Amino acid sequence: MNIFVIGNIFNTSGVYTHIKNVTEELVKLGHSVTLYTPSFLVDPSRKKVVEELKGVEIHPLVYSYLENGVTTQIRTFRYFINSHMVYFNWGNLGFDKKILDELPSKVDIVYDMHEDAITLRLSYHIAKKLGKPLVKLLHDEPFRNSFGRGYRHFLGLKGWVYDSMMYFFYKADKWAFLRAMRDGVLRGIASVSPSAFYYSGLDKVSGKYGVKTKVYKPGNAFDKDILFKYRKTRNKSDFAVFYARLVPQKGLYELPKIAHELSTKLVVCGKLYNESDKKFLEVKGIEYKGYLPYDELYRTVANAKVLIYPSHQDGFSLVVLDALALGTTVVAYDIPAIRFVYGGLKPVKIVREYDVKGMSAVANKVKEMNEQDYEDEHNDEKVRQFLDLHSKWENVAKETEIFLSSFVK
């Protein structure tokens, strides 16, 4: 297949990890992949990632954006508003209108590897111009059939304002998807876990328009050759660990309360996106190590007895997957992504969302487990099978390949 990919390779989250590994594996499977990053997502500060992709052809316009100083708008309020209003500006592609005149001559399918409506608008016009099927990938839900995303529970008044705005924005985002399906351009929707379909209901709505849906199994993977070098299920050190993007939706504001109830220190690793939030890390019981190189991060997580993960927003969670691969037990909130992907695995302990005392109590119990019981949980047959399935990005690429090829004649 000749696959034209819309993908943000400048993203710093697990989305980039998925895009990079899956596109590279698709090339290894014999497919031709051309990747285009929309101008509004290009980040010159991460220019080096362009050189990291192996075998994937980066569209020349991406290099042009980098050379001409086009920079990401993704963290601006203007982008936030515009990204949810695309339905009302369906034909306005801005700088990216250029791509319609510079598309590859051979394309079998357009693969938009983001759940956002703003990339859907672009990929819709590309697929329509080419006369080829469009398939969309969901990492998180593109919208919810509910009042916002629950930010009011941990952001107070700001959260109420945000959730109120999202209530209306989600309607517009849903209209964008409905249009793309109704017009016969969007032909398939895949997800890395059932979570995105659970929140959005897209798997039910899509049937009305003959749009196929699929949950990839596996939807993500870890690098076994790297992580298993650090894996450790015995001789753990006496501390708990948390690592993720240090933002409220990942549980940043709950960390002081959790640390207060823990019987050991909480080591926190990750990038702080707002300096005003540093106060949540400068409290008794928390040792903030900042953003660590991967080798040091993996060693730290592998040495910890338990990983605390009070995340409110996830589509899959590579953090939990990596922790399991490293041999560290996880205590997480009962959100759909955790429940659907990791439910039933002994080393993943699930507590009610927002129950910080319950999270600390379960973590303390894990800390007191003897080594044999701890190791037995990680060597459980169900856990072994789970890790084996998720230990190769090739497995994710093959799931992708099967789904995409079903649209190519």
Disulfide bonds with the S-S distance in Angstrom:
none
